[in-house]
Amino acid sequence: MTVIATLLSGALLIPAALHLLWAIGFWFPIKDETALARATVGAKGITRMPPAIPCAVVAMALLFAAILPHVPAFPLQSLMMSGAAAVFLLRGLIAYTPFWRKHFCEEPFASLDRRFFSPLILAMGVAFLILRLQGT
């Protein structure tokens, strides 16, 4: 299970770092803010990236999720692992619903989400579930 936990953590550190960069106003990997917002957020009509605080909150949540499988057992760890699994699985699944497609329809986000983002998020949810069921 250490391999799964390590791969999961590595996969979570990348978007955490990106969200931290966006929180400080560094537009990466696309330098144009509107193009970056359309590629990473995809909300209908979006022209600007989300403000710094929401980006920083997401970054901290992703960092916490990245270390969670490696922390020695504590009373709420099972609940937190279950919660992380649920959040990632729900986010991954909702991307394929008409509701999500209606509100997050900007390209290239819509295509990237269907092909890459959501499958990766679903895989993370499955990894959290496996680790939770194994008692990690």
Sequence and secondary structure as in RCSB ss.txt:
>XXXX:A:sequence
MTVIATLLSGALLIPAALHLLWAIGFWFPIKDETALARATVGAKGITRMPPAIPCAVVAMALLFAAILPHVPAFP
LQSLMMSGAAAVFLLRGLIAYTPFWRKHFCEEPFASLDRRFFSPLILAMGVAFLILRLQGT
>XXXX:A:secstr
 HHHHHHHHHHHHHHHHHHHHHHTT   S SSHHHHHHHHT  TT  S   HHHHHHHHHHHHHHHHGGGS   T
THHHHHHHHHHHHHHHHHHTTSHHHHHHS  TTHHHHIIIIIHHHHHHHHHHHHHHHHTT 
